[in-house]
Amino acid sequence: MSNPRVVVVGGGAAGFFAAIICAEKNPAAAVTLYEATAHPLAKVRISGGGRCNVTHACFEPRELVKRYPRGGRELLGAFHRWAPRDMITWLAERGVELKTEADGRMFPVTDDAATIVECLTQAAAKAGVEVCTSLGVRKVEPVGGAHGPPAFWLTLTDNTELRCERLLIATGGNRASAGLTVATALGHTIEPPVPSLFTFHIDDKRLEGLSGISIENVAVSVPGTKLKEGGPLLITHWGLSGPAILKLSAWGARELAALNYEFPLGINFTPPHTRESLLRALAAVRTQHPRKQLGTWSPLGLPARFWERMLAMSGIAPATQWAGVANAALGTLALQLTGAEFSVVGKSMNKEEFVTCGGVRLSEVDFRTMQSKRCPGLHFAGEVLDVDGITGGFNFQAAWTTGWLAGQAMAGAPA
Ligand SMILES: Cc1cc2nc3c(=O)[nH]c(=O)nc-3n(C[C@H](O)[C@H](O)[C@H](O)COP(=O)(O)OP(=O)(O)OC[C@H]3O[C@@H](n4cnc5c(N)ncnc54)[C@H](O)[C@@H]3O)c2cc1C
């Protein structure tokens, strides 16, 4: 089919990119994108704190897939076809340069998400994509039956009806979206949506008044589960956040939802120390610096206010000299630092980036083309799928990659 009528439902990162790729690849295709709201690419515009963390400088697919609590296995082949380097090149060819931060996150050099929105909007216009805003897709029915090429009847939110031969559902992770209803009606199973990438509510004296303090590297775990993560920790007004917590929330999205977000959280503030190794290290400090005061000098590189709080919790006055600390107090301090346990009593969404775990079941989609295995001619891309990554640009990369694969396939290009 050289001039298929292609409809993309959803004007987010995945739908927009898929529409552009399809129209660029096959100029004879009539590509129309329907966006239910007045603002396509709304999430791109607010993403990454307004800077848009477009992708991540991770160029080895086997490494890249380790950043996806759900979908990593399915994305491996997909990343061999469209990976961060391809996205960087695609944007550069359209005049958008990216920069890499120390932790690997990539942003436009303008530090402005509008740069990405403008680039995609211009590319869509140039490729001839028809973008219809404030117009959603309400209902989809397959036509044609088992014989003849696949086609669909679509009912829009203004009740107009139209026919298309290729259909992409890219309606994102919103559980109330018609995308999931359409997918179900067309024979798909939906993995129940639950939030991912959230911060923890903790009401605890050890954290009181310390909001804003970050600790460079901690090990966090949920006792009684296999959940374990490491990385920077941020103390907030309401509890804990930072990369270590966000990663734990992503990998534990389902288990923590089942616990109704009430669970114990174990923290080692000085990994890889164990209580025993830290006790030995602190005893050595006591021998080497007997006259130094504990309150004015932390041998572990922890933020001063946090260290003071740990001393107080261990019953050690800040003016105490190291030589004057009893073994028992040192043991308590080592335990506070390596084996702290907190009670999480709820969650908040991370305003920098949050995503949905769950969506269209992955075994029902062919990841070479993003085509449904249940309904020929139907494709999926982006967060509507049961795919989600940790923070760092991985969620957009999944949207670009699945969008690219769907766009290529809908254009009629060989898979
Ligand atoms: C605040 C915030 C910041 C983020 N920052 C980053 C970041 O910096 N880096 C990163 O990698 N990820 C980030 N993410 C995650 C990332 O934005 C998403 O994973 C990504 O936008 C998913 O793209 P999508 O196209 O699948 O879905 P969406 O962007 O959600 O787009 C779906 C679109 O479909 C439309 N739609 C829904 N139903 C219909 C319908 N029936 N008909 C027509 N249209 C419909 C919606 O209105 C929406 O515009 C962030 C998320 C949030 C919430």
The ligand as an SDF file (V2000), in Angstrom:
LIG
                    3D

 53 58  0  0  0  0  0  0  0  0999 V2000
    6.3130   16.4000   35.0600 C   0  0  0  0  0  0  0  0  0  0  0  0
    6.9560   15.3430   34.2040 C   0  0  0  0  0  0  0  0  0  0  0  0
    8.2620   15.5190   33.7580 C   0  0  0  0  0  0  0  0  0  0  0  0
    8.8860   14.5360   32.9720 C   0  0  0  0  0  0  0  0  0  0  0  0
   10.1700   14.7350   32.5590 N   0  0  0  0  0  0  0  0  0  0  0  0
   10.7960   13.7770   31.8260 C   0  0  0  0  0  0  0  0  0  0  0  0
   12.1170   13.9490   31.3470 C   0  0  0  0  0  0  0  0  0  0  0  0
   12.7370   15.0090   31.5210 O   0  0  0  0  0  0  0  0  0  0  0  0
   12.6960   12.9210   30.6640 N   0  0  0  0  0  0  0  0  0  0  0  0
   12.0310   11.7370   30.3970 C   0  0  0  0  0  0  0  0  0  0  0  0
   12.5970   10.8520   29.7740 O   0  0  0  0  0  0  0  0  0  0  0  0
   10.7490   11.5750   30.7830 N   0  0  0  0  0  0  0  0  0  0  0  0
   10.1200   12.5570   31.4760 C   0  0  0  0  0  0  0  0  0  0  0  0
    8.8230   12.3750   31.8780 N   0  0  0  0  0  0  0  0  0  0  0  0
    8.1070   11.1840   31.4060 C   0  0  0  0  0  0  0  0  0  0  0  0
    7.6820   11.4360   29.9610 C   0  0  0  0  0  0  0  0  0  0  0  0
    7.1360   12.7380   29.8840 O   0  0  0  0  0  0  0  0  0  0  0  0
    6.6870   10.4040   29.4700 C   0  0  0  0  0  0  0  0  0  0  0  0
    7.1960    9.1180   29.6620 O   0  0  0  0  0  0  0  0  0  0  0  0
    6.3920   10.6450   27.9890 C   0  0  0  0  0  0  0  0  0  0  0  0
    5.8480   11.9400   27.8300 O   0  0  0  0  0  0  0  0  0  0  0  0
    5.4490    9.6080   27.4220 C   0  0  0  0  0  0  0  0  0  0  0  0
    5.1190   10.0180   26.1170 O   0  0  0  0  0  0  0  0  0  0  0  0
    3.7790    9.5190   25.4330 P   0  0  0  0  0  0  0  0  0  0  0  0
    3.7420   10.1740   24.0970 O   0  0  0  0  0  0  0  0  0  0  0  0
    3.7060    8.0550   25.4920 O   0  0  0  0  0  0  0  0  0  0  0  0
    2.6060   10.0410   26.3630 O   0  0  0  0  0  0  0  0  0  0  0  0
    2.1460   11.5380   26.7040 P   0  0  0  0  0  0  0  0  0  0  0  0
    3.2810   12.4740   26.6700 O   0  0  0  0  0  0  0  0  0  0  0  0
    1.3710   11.4190   27.9640 O   0  0  0  0  0  0  0  0  0  0  0  0
    1.1750   11.9210   25.5100 O   0  0  0  0  0  0  0  0  0  0  0  0
   -0.0670   11.2960   25.3210 C   0  0  0  0  0  0  0  0  0  0  0  0
   -0.9790   12.2800   24.6570 C   0  0  0  0  0  0  0  0  0  0  0  0
   -2.1650   11.6050   24.2380 O   0  0  0  0  0  0  0  0  0  0  0  0
   -3.2670   12.4830   24.4380 C   0  0  0  0  0  0  0  0  0  0  0  0
   -4.4850   11.6520   24.4810 N   0  0  0  0  0  0  0  0  0  0  0  0
   -4.8830   10.8320   25.4720 C   0  0  0  0  0  0  0  0  0  0  0  0
   -6.0430   10.2200   25.1150 N   0  0  0  0  0  0  0  0  0  0  0  0
   -6.3700   10.6770   23.8790 C   0  0  0  0  0  0  0  0  0  0  0  0
   -7.4410   10.4170   22.9840 C   0  0  0  0  0  0  0  0  0  0  0  0
   -8.3940    9.5450   23.2900 N   0  0  0  0  0  0  0  0  0  0  0  0
   -7.4420   11.0470   21.8050 N   0  0  0  0  0  0  0  0  0  0  0  0
   -6.4550   11.9230   21.4570 C   0  0  0  0  0  0  0  0  0  0  0  0
   -5.4400   12.2180   22.2840 N   0  0  0  0  0  0  0  0  0  0  0  0
   -5.3740   11.5940   23.4740 C   0  0  0  0  0  0  0  0  0  0  0  0
   -2.9190   13.1850   25.7390 C   0  0  0  0  0  0  0  0  0  0  0  0
   -3.6420   14.3900   25.8730 O   0  0  0  0  0  0  0  0  0  0  0  0
   -1.4110   13.4040   25.5870 C   0  0  0  0  0  0  0  0  0  0  0  0
   -1.1240   14.6360   24.9630 O   0  0  0  0  0  0  0  0  0  0  0  0
    8.1720   13.3470   32.6390 C   0  0  0  0  0  0  0  0  0  0  0  0
    6.8560   13.1800   33.0720 C   0  0  0  0  0  0  0  0  0  0  0  0
    6.2490   14.1740   33.8410 C   0  0  0  0  0  0  0  0  0  0  0  0
    4.8240   13.9670   34.2830 C   0  0  0  0  0  0  0  0  0  0  0  0
  1  2  1  0
  2  3  1  0
  2 52  2  0
  3  4  2  0
  4  5  1  0
  4 50  1  0
  5  6  2  0
  6  7  1  0
  6 13  1  0
  7  8  2  0
  7  9  1  0
  9 10  1  0
 10 11  2  0
 10 12  1  0
 12 13  2  0
 13 14  1  0
 14 15  1  0
 14 50  1  0
 15 16  1  0
 16 17  1  0
 16 18  1  0
 18 19  1  0
 18 20  1  0
 20 21  1  0
 20 22  1  0
 22 23  1  0
 23 24  1  0
 24 25  2  0
 24 26  1  0
 24 27  1  0
 27 28  1  0
 28 29  2  0
 28 30  1  0
 28 31  1  0
 31 32  1  0
 32 33  1  0
 33 34  1  0
 33 48  1  0
 34 35  1  0
 35 36  1  0
 35 46  1  0
 36 37  1  0
 36 45  1  0
 37 38  2  0
 38 39  1  0
 39 40  1  0
 39 45  2  0
 40 41  1  0
 40 42  2  0
 42 43  1  0
 43 44  2  0
 44 45  1  0
 46 47  1  0
 46 48  1  0
 48 49  1  0
 50 51  2  0
 51 52  1  0
 52 53  1  0
M  END
$$$$
